[in-house]
Amino acid sequence: MNNLILVNGCHPYLPSAELNLIPVHKNYPNVLLEREASLALTRLMDQLDGWRFIVPVSGWRSQEEQQRIWDESIRDNGQKFTQQFVALPGHSEHQTGLAIDLGLLQAKIDFICPAFPHEGICQKFRELAPAYGFIERYPKDKEKITGIAYEPWHFRYVGVPHAEIIAKSGLTLEEYLL
């Protein structure tokens, strides 16, 4: 799989090969990522002892699951909210197996917008992520470029050194690739 594949509102996900998906952690067997991304996430979380404080909310999604999430969000949250926070089916990075939504461990976790604050363990994760190949995919004030609202919980595996370059330069994946 090409870790630098661009998937967004203008660039649909076109599967080109069989995905090699594995669970991100034994306690979360249904949250899957591409093998390379999952192993990098494991190393990062081990560095932080992160699984005690951070939970994987959503990893790989099938086309059908993305459609269900889209439809349910339209029903529950309306069109405007859904277009800001949920990618169209066929245009979701989650379908690549390279994207993960993370949340701070708490009693109630919002599936669409999980809490991932800019402090404590979440901020430490954010700071270390590029060294392990992950970028915060939808940064604040870049909505016009990404087409998605600010999502501090959504991380994308692009690999090293790309993640380090993107983070250091303050770029989005779109700006880096196009």
PyMOL commands that set and color helices and strands:
alter all, ss='L'
color gray80, all
select helices_A, chain A and resi 35-48+50-52+63-77+79-85+93-96+120-132+143-146+162-169+173-177
alter helices_A, ss='H'
color red, helices_A
select strands_A, chain A and resi 21-25+28-34+54-58+99-104+134-138+151-157
alter strands_A, ss='S'
color yellow, strands_A
deselect
rebuild
show_as cartoon
